[in-house]
Amino acid sequence: MARLELVHEPILVVYPYMDV
């Protein structure tokens, strides 16, 4: 699950984009 920690920052930025 370490991968999630690495993409934790970028995911917050892409989160809104994925929602759309």
Secondary structure, DSSP 8 states (H G I E B T S, - for coil): -HHHHHTHHHHHHHHHHHH-
